[in-house]
Amino acid sequence: MSEEYSRLMGNVALKEIINSLKSGEKTISAIAEDLKKVSPSGIQPLVVELYLWLLQQRGYVQVKGSGPNAVYSLTDKWKELESQASK
């Protein structure tokens, strides 16, 4: 398993954001809502946005649009990393 994959999935918030995106494209508010199912207090949308920015900078998430209606999804780069980690 790659160090990068382990580091990302070792962070509970990042792991849950990635898991949320596995079901398809989502807005920040939809991801934040998904996280409430995992943790009663959830994660603030601003924090979700910061984690998404981090994932986008690394090439694992792409965004369409901007502002509150921006839609995020996992990239092929993420799918490759995950595939390599499961070997």
N, C-alpha and C positions, 0 to 999 in steps of 0.2 A: 504494500500500500504506500502511495506516495506521501511524502511529508506534507506537501501542500494540501492534499485531500484530508489528511488526518487533522491538520491545523484548522481547516475550515469547518469540518464536521465535529470537531471538539468544542466549538463554540455553540452553545445551545441555541442562541438567537439565530445565528447564521444557518445552522442545520434546519431549524424550523422554517425559515424564510425559503431556503432551497426546496424543502419538502412541499411547501405551499405552491411554489412555482412549477413543480413537477406535474401538476394537473393542468397546466396551461397558463396563458397570459393573464396577468392580474395587475390591478392598480395598487398603489400603496395602501389605500384604505381597505381593500379586499384582503391583502396580505395581513395587515394589522388585525382584521377581524378573525382570520384563520388562527392567528397566534393566541387569541383569547380562548380558543378551544383547548389549547395546550396549557396555558397559564391563566389563572383567573384574572390577574391584573394585566395580562397581555404586555405588549410593547408599544410605546408611543409611536405614532406615525413618523415623527421626525427621526427617531432612532432607526426605524425600518428604512427610511429614505437614506440615512447615512450608511447602513449596511449594504443597501442596494448599490449605492455609489461605489463602495469598496469593491463589490463583486463586479460591477461594470468596469472599473479601472483595470481589473485583472482579466477582463475579457470573458467572464463567466455568465454575465447577464447583459441583455441588450434592452434598450428602451425605445418605444415609439411614442412620439408626441412629447408634450411637456406640461408642467403644472400638475394640478390634481387629477387630470384625466390621462396622464402618462401611463402607458401599459408596459409592464416588464415581463421578460421571459428568459428562460435559460438558453444559452448558446450551444452550438455544437462543441465548442472548446470544453464546456462543463461536462457535456455528455461523454466526451473522450476521457476526461480526467476520471470521471466516475467509473467508466468502463474499465480503465486500466487499474483502478483501485480494487475492483472486484475480482481480479485475476489472482 
